[in-house]
């Protein structure tokens, strides 16, 4: 019998700057060999990832789906989608990336028209996208315009970025809404699977500061606890408890950066009943202590956090 391939999954956390809802990873630092650990080393983010390939070629791996990319290919991955990039023969590729707080931006922008905001978010997050520029020039131009603005940062760029970002999100929604008679892209399969646990993910995002029982999450998804645990792991490649800890630590990082609360208050606000539990889980996710994180001077300036929540699919 052929042995099951193990999948390593990492949570990579980006913090968006305070003045704009976009973090741009640009320049020579992103000319590199991608995918040295192979196609089974997946990761997912707390923000939407948009990538643009200027040179090189390889494969975009989305869960178990492989999509080839080449020069002038762009990719869009909603938050929580497991993926990776693998260069062909580990060649050097020149890519640049945008990370976007979609929910935060749209909620603020559409505060007086919540129905529009909810509809836009639903379309933008429905599926992963990988297209060449020629397949959708309008979407490609919107991505490149936002990259240019984030690169040059001319006067009033914060306002310009918000306008360009709205245009970009509308173009993503239009791409999602294109002729329904066309064959459904393979990347939608993963989205439809995530719909099965969407209510659990939403509940965790809204109640991370409370005691969360796995049985409660299973009930919200209308399935048994055993089936829910198995399905959640098969979709997210981590356990429900690991995901809960990821969300709690993400929220703790936000409080550490933006408030002067003591560690005990922060621990309680994000759902930990004791300082020891908070410190243990924070360190498990980030590989540093909360105090070390708070003292770090480079909280979000284009700094990738490879948080070490790792699970090996098929292992027990």
C-alpha positions in Angstrom: 0.0 0.0 0.0 1.3 3.5 -0.9 2.0 5.5 2.3 0.2 8.7 2.9 2.3 11.8 2.2 2.7 14.0 5.3 1.8 17.6 5.1 3.4 20.3 7.2 1.2 23.3 7.6 2.4 26.7 9.1 0.4 29.7 10.1 2.2 32.8 8.8 1.0 35.9 10.5 1.2 39.4 9.0 0.3 42.7 10.8 -1.1 45.3 8.5 0.1 48.9 9.3 -2.1 51.2 11.2 -2.4 53.9 8.5 -3.3 51.7 5.5 -5.1 48.4 5.2 -2.3 46.9 3.0 1.1 45.4 3.8 3.3 45.3 0.7 6.3 43.0 0.5 8.2 44.4 -2.4 11.7 44.5 -3.9 14.8 42.4 -4.3 14.1 40.5 -1.1 11.4 38.5 -2.9 13.6 37.4 -5.7 14.2 33.9 -4.5 13.8 30.2 -4.9 10.3 29.3 -3.7 9.2 25.9 -2.3 12.5 24.5 -1.2 10.6 22.2 1.2 8.4 20.9 -1.6 4.7 20.9 -2.4 3.6 19.4 0.9 5.0 22.3 3.0 1.8 24.4 3.0 1.0 27.6 4.9 -2.0 29.9 5.5 -2.3 33.5 6.6 -4.5 35.8 8.7 -4.9 38.2 5.8 -5.7 37.9 2.1 -2.5 37.3 0.0 -2.1 38.7 -3.5 1.0 37.8 -5.4 2.4 38.9 -8.8 5.1 37.0 -10.7 7.3 39.1 -12.9 9.9 36.5 -13.8 10.1 32.7 -13.5 7.7 29.8 -13.5 6.5 27.0 -11.3 3.4 25.7 -9.5 0.9 27.2 -7.1 -0.3 24.5 -4.7 -3.7 25.1 -3.2 -4.5 22.3 -0.8 -4.2 19.3 -3.1 -4.5 21.3 -6.4 -1.5 22.3 -8.5 -1.8 25.3 -10.9 1.1 26.3 -13.1 2.3 29.9 -13.0 4.7 31.9 -15.2 5.7 35.5 -15.9 2.8 37.9 -15.5 0.7 35.5 -13.5 -1.1 36.8 -10.4 -2.6 34.8 -7.5 -5.2 35.7 -4.9 -5.6 33.6 -1.7 -8.3 34.4 0.9 -7.3 34.1 4.5 -7.1 30.6 5.9 -6.5 28.9 2.5 -3.6 26.4 2.7 -1.2 27.0 -0.2 2.4 27.3 -1.2 4.6 28.3 -4.2 7.1 26.0 -5.8 9.6 27.2 -8.4 10.3 24.8 -11.2 13.7 23.2 -10.5 14.1 25.7 -7.7 14.8 28.5 -10.2 14.8 32.1 -8.9 11.5 33.9 -9.4 10.8 37.6 -9.0 7.5 38.0 -7.1 5.9 40.7 -5.0 3.1 40.5 -2.5 0.2 42.4 -1.0 -1.5 41.4 2.3 -4.9 42.9 2.8 -7.2 43.1 5.8 -10.3 42.6 3.6 -12.9 42.4 6.4 -11.6 45.4 8.3 -11.3 47.6 5.3 -14.7 46.8 3.8 -16.5 47.0 7.2 -15.1 50.6 7.7 -15.7 51.6 4.1 -19.3 50.2 3.8 -20.3 51.2 7.4 -23.6 52.7 6.1 -24.3 50.0 3.5 -23.6 46.7 5.4 -25.5 44.6 2.8 -23.1 45.8 0.0 -20.1 45.2 2.3 -21.2 41.7 3.2 -21.9 40.8 -0.5 -18.5 42.2 -1.6 -16.6 40.2 1.2 -18.5 37.0 0.2 -17.5 37.3 -3.4 -13.9 38.3 -2.7 -13.4 35.4 -0.3 -15.2 32.8 -2.3 -12.3 31.2 -4.1 -8.6 31.4 -4.8 -7.6 32.9 -8.1 -4.6 32.2 -10.4 -4.6 34.0 -13.8 -2.3 35.4 -16.3 -2.5 39.1 -17.0 -3.9 38.5 -20.4 -6.8 36.5 -18.9 -8.0 39.5 -16.9 -6.1 42.7 -17.7 -8.5 44.8 -15.6 -7.7 42.8 -12.5 -4.0 42.7 -13.3 -3.9 46.5 -13.7 -5.7 46.9 -10.4 -3.1 44.8 -8.6 -0.1 46.6 -10.3 -1.6 50.0 -9.6 -1.8 49.2 -5.9 1.7 47.8 -5.9 3.0 51.0 -7.5 1.3 53.2 -5.0 2.7 51.2 -2.1 6.2 51.3 -3.7 6.3 55.1 -4.3 4.3 56.3 -1.3 3.9 59.8 -2.7 2.0 62.4 -0.7 -1.5 61.4 0.3 -0.8 57.8 -0.7 -2.9 56.5 2.3 -6.0 58.0 0.7 -5.0 56.8 -2.8 -4.4 53.3 -1.5 -7.9 53.0 -0.1 -9.4 54.0 -3.4 -7.2 51.6 -5.4 -8.0 48.9 -2.9 -11.7 49.3 -3.3 -11.2 49.1 -7.1 -9.2 46.0 -6.7 -11.7 44.3 -4.5 -14.5 45.1 -7.0 -12.5 43.6 -9.8 -11.9 40.4 -7.7 -15.7 40.2 -7.1 -16.4 40.7 -10.8 -13.9 37.8 -11.6 -15.9 35.7 -9.1 -19.2 36.6 -10.8 -18.1 35.9 -14.3 -20.4 33.7 -16.5 -21.8 31.0 -14.3 -21.9 28.6 -17.3 -18.1 28.4 -17.4 -16.6 25.3 -15.7 -16.1 25.8 -12.0 -12.5 26.3 -11.1 -10.8 23.6 -9.1 -9.9 26.1 -6.3 -13.6 26.4 -5.5 -13.6 22.9 -4.2 -11.6 23.9 -1.2 -13.9 26.8 -0.6 -17.0 24.6 -0.7 -15.3 22.3 1.9 -14.6 25.3 4.1 -18.3 26.2 4.0 -19.0 23.0 6.0 -17.0 24.5 8.9 -17.7 28.2 8.2 -20.0 28.6 11.2 -17.4 27.2 13.5 -14.7 29.6 12.1 -17.0 32.5 12.5 -17.9 31.5 16.0 -14.3 31.2 17.0 -13.5 34.7 15.5 -16.3 36.2 17.5 -16.0 34.3 20.8 -12.2 33.7 21.2 -12.3 35.5 24.6 -14.7 32.9 26.0 -14.5 29.2 26.9 -15.0 27.4 23.5 -16.0 23.8 23.6 -15.4 21.6 20.5 -18.9 20.2 21.0 -20.4 23.7 20.7 -18.5 24.2 17.4 -19.7 20.8 16.1 -23.3 21.7 17.0 -23.1 24.9 15.0 -22.0 22.9 12.0 -24.8 20.3 12.6 -22.5 17.3 12.9 -21.2 15.0 15.6 -18.1 16.1 17.5 -16.1 13.1 16.1 -17.0 13.9 12.5 -16.4 17.7 13.1 -12.9 17.1 14.5 -12.0 14.8 11.5 -13.5 17.2 8.9 -11.9 20.3 10.4 -8.4 18.7 10.4 -8.9 17.5 6.8 -9.8 21.0 5.6 -7.5 23.2 7.7 -4.7 20.6 8.3 -4.7 21.6 12.0 -7.0 20.7 14.9 -9.8 23.0 16.1 -7.9 23.7 19.3 -4.8 24.7 17.4 -6.9 27.1 15.3 -8.5 28.6 18.5 -5.0 29.2 19.9 -3.9 30.8 16.6 -6.8 33.3 16.8 -6.3 34.0 20.5 -2.6 34.7 20.0 -3.3 36.9 17.0 -5.7 39.0 19.1 -3.2 39.0 21.9 -0.5 40.5 19.5 -3.0 43.2 18.6 -3.6 44.1 22.3 0.2 44.0 23.0 0.8 46.4 20.2 -2.1 48.8 20.7 -2.7 48.9 24.5 -0.9 49.2 27.8 -2.8 46.4 29.4 -1.0 44.1 31.7 -0.3 40.5 30.7 -3.0 39.2 33.0 -5.7 41.4 31.5 -4.6 40.5 27.9 -4.6 36.8 28.8 -8.2 37.0 30.1 -9.4 39.1 27.2 -8.2 36.5 24.6 -9.6 33.5 26.5 -6.8 32.2 28.7 -7.7 31.5 32.3 -4.1 31.8 33.6 -0.9 33.6 32.8 0.9 30.2 32.5 -1.6 29.0 29.9 -1.3 32.2 28.0 2.5 32.2 28.0 2.7 28.5 27.0 0.3 28.8 24.1 1.7 32.2 22.9 5.2 30.7 22.9 4.0 27.5 21.1 2.5 29.6 18.3 5.2 32.4 18.0 8.3 30.7 19.4 8.8 33.8 21.6 7.2 34.9 24.9 4.6 37.7 25.0 7.1 40.0 26.8 9.7 39.4 24.1 7.1 40.1 21.4 6.0 43.4 23.1 9.6 44.6 23.4 10.4 43.8 19.7 10.8 47.1 17.7 9.8 45.5 14.4 6.2 44.5 15.1 4.9 44.8 11.6 7.4 46.6 9.3 7.3 44.0 6.5 8.2 41.3 9.0 7.0 37.8 8.3 6.0 35.8 11.4 6.4 32.1 10.7 4.3 31.0 13.6 5.1 27.4 14.5 1.7 25.8 14.5 2.7 22.7 12.6 0.7 19.5 12.1 1.7 16.4 10.1 -1.4 15.2 8.3 -1.8 11.4 8.8 0.3 11.4 12.0 -1.3 10.6 15.4 
